[in-house]
Amino acid sequence: MIKKGFLLVCAILLVACQPVQTNTAEPTATQTAQESSTPIVTSTSTALPPTVTPRPTETPEIFSVCCPLEDETFDSLPLILSKPLDIPPFGQDVGHHGVDYAYFSRGERESIQGVEVYAILSGSVVLTLENNYPYGYAVLVETQLAKFPQALQDALMTTYQPVPDDPGYRLYCPEVTPPQITGDYSVYHLYAHFENQPAFETGDPVNCGALFGTVGNTGYSSNPHLHLETRVGPSGAAFRTMAHYQNTATNEQMANYCLWRMSGFYQLFDPEILFSSSP
Ligand SMILES: [Zn+2]
């Protein structure tokens, strides 16, 4: 009886403490009501909580944008923006392909090093990177544009320029294979310079707010910071790896680097567009 009671409490705790990022579906109103009204002590013959039959909800998945850094808000992010976006011309690797967040001292923290980094959108993992130049330990996630509210889709696509036939690469680029164009587009979000390699694999689903790792100083980085890079491009990007600027970089890594950053298929936008759209 003690064992059954213990198991019952454990089962209830598991239901109550399930982290947000592992939930794949929003609970229905019935489900929530049933969970909250589950009695703590019962004399049922099983230790499992009552089974809830999932019902299809009438509204599709709720779109949400999440703050990428621990202890920050959408309002505070601009205060720790250490390097803004600077979009280069196609074919060039100048400018700044994203936004950097950093600080040396903030509240009780002496550095941004070790601060948790979260997914800004739900999506699926395209790749995680080894500690190479320039991104260091990094993760790239795809979110289909169709999941965004129409106004945001429009805002993101109005700035999408025609992709050049020949971008005129001004960097050594081995043969770059263009992506398949199906007419579907996605938002890609890349998080770079983690302390450690994120424990995600290609194809893993991530929920908005999922923990990727902690801010570090790996790759081409002189101080700990989060480099957040957001782009719109054809859906289904399938890079397996990416690197440049080191003589250990392979042709595949360099070709993917050029495709991602310079080809014009994946076009940069300021993630502030997403943050300021969030209520
Ligand atoms: Zn950066």
Boltz pocket constraint, residues with backbone or C-beta under 6 A from the ligand:
constraints:
  - pocket:
      binder: B
      contacts: [[A, 83], [A, 96], [A, 97], [A, 98], [A, 99], [A, 100], [A, 226], [A, 227], [A, 228]]
      max_distance: 6.0
